[in-house]
Each structure stands twice: as structure tokens, then as C-alpha cells.
Amino acid sequence: MLFREALAAAVTGCGLNLVAIPRRSWSVTPRGARVARGALQKRVAAIGKSAGPPWAKDQREAALAAMVALLPSRSPAQAG
């Protein structure tokens, strides 16, 4: 947990917006999102096919986190 806290402090210390996604919610679409969970999963799968191996759990989770962070419906108030 220390790494995540240090990373969050560094992000906010640089003046960037932090979008924290709880580890257990990778398969959950955030409330207010205009994209269905299945659509996000299909996009992640398409990125994986395009990227090629290795496309393991770490890469899938990073791609999903990036897409969730970039969803237009998220605001800094929703970051957790």
C-alpha cells in the first residue's frame, strides 16, 4: 500500500488530477460512466490483440484503468 500512497502523493504534488481506482473494482464500470462494462472489456481485448504478446493481467488492468481515468463523465470530485 505504501507504493500506491507514494504515487498518489507524487501525482497530486505535481498538480495533476488523481483518479484512484480501487483494486477490487477493475471489472466495474464507474457510476455515471456513459460506457457499458462490456464495451470497456471489448475495447481492452481489442487493444490486446493489436498490441500482441505479452498481454497479461497487468497490461489489461493498466489499459482499463487508463480508459476509466479518461472517461468524460469522471470529474475530480469522483476520483477516489
N, C-alpha and C positions, 0 to 999 in steps of 0.2 A: 504494500500500500504506500510505502514511503516514496517509491518512484513516481506513482501517479500524482501524489500530493506535490512533489517537487516539480513535476512537469506542469501541473495546473498553476502553481505559483509563478513559474517562469513565463507561461503564456500570458497570464494577467499582468505580470510585471512589465511585459513588453507592450502593453496596451492593446493586446489582441482580445477578441471575444472568445471566451471559453465555452465550448459545447461539450459537456460531460455526459457520457452515455453509460449508465450502469451496466456492468459486465453481464448481468443476467437478462438484459433486455435486447440482446442482439437480434432476436427474431421478432421483436415487437416494433410495430410502426408507431412513432410518437403521436400523441394526441394532437389533433389539428393538422396533421400532415395531409396533403392532397394526393398522396401516392399510396396505393394499397400495398400491404406487406408482400403479397405475391408478385407485384410488379417490381418491387425492390429486389426480391430474390432472383427474379428473371434477369434483371439488369446485372446483378453481381455475377450470375452464371455466364452471361454474355461477355462480360469483361474477362472472366477467367478463360473462356475459350479463346478470346483474342490474345490475351497475354501469354497463354501457354504455360507449361510447367516451369517451375513448381507453382501450383496454385492450391495451397493448403489452407487450413483453418485460419491461420494468422492473416494471410492475404485476403481471404473472404471477409473476415471481420474488419480489417482496415478499410477495405473498399466500402463496406456497408456503413461504417462509422463516418467516412468522408461524405457519402451520399446523404446520410441523415443530417450531418452538420450543414450541408449546403441546401437543404430543403427550404424553399422560400417562406414557408409558414412558421419556421422557427424564429424566435426573437431572443435577444439576450435574457429576457425575463424568463424564458422557458428553459434556458440552459441550467443543467442541474449538477 
